[in-house]
Amino acid sequence: MRNIEIYVIEMRGVIQIIGLLPGVNLFDLGCRKERQQAVRHALDLAQLLEVPDYRLHIFGQTATTLLATGMEALLSSG
């Protein structure tokens, strides 16, 4: 498990995937035009980097919360 946090946010019409190592650095982990692709990419990165669900933030909510409430509505909006 790492101290990295991953954020999926929309900026200027593009979905950005940002990595943050608190107090150290900010990383551009890529971008996607579609929400589903961005979330899939972020989940793959989180698994690869051993980032826990509570450190993965998808459009303002943690992956833990989204998994508990269902991601379908979030992914289809936008």
LINSUL-V992825 format. One record per backbone hydrogen bond with DSSP energy under -1.0 kcal/mol. CO is the residue of the C=O (numbers start at 1). NH is the residue of the N-H. Records with the same first field share a line. If there is no record, write none. Layout:
CO->NH ; NH
This chain:
5->20
6->57
7->18
8->59
9->16
11->14
14->11
15->32
16->9
17->29
18->7
19->27
20->5
21->24 ; 25
25->21
27->19
30->17
32->15
34->38
35->39
36->40
37->41
38->42
39->43
40->44
41->45
42->46
43->47
44->48
45->49
46->51
50->2
52->55
53->56 ; 63
55->6
56->63
57->8
58->61
61->58
62->66
63->67
64->68
65->69
66->70
71->75
72->76
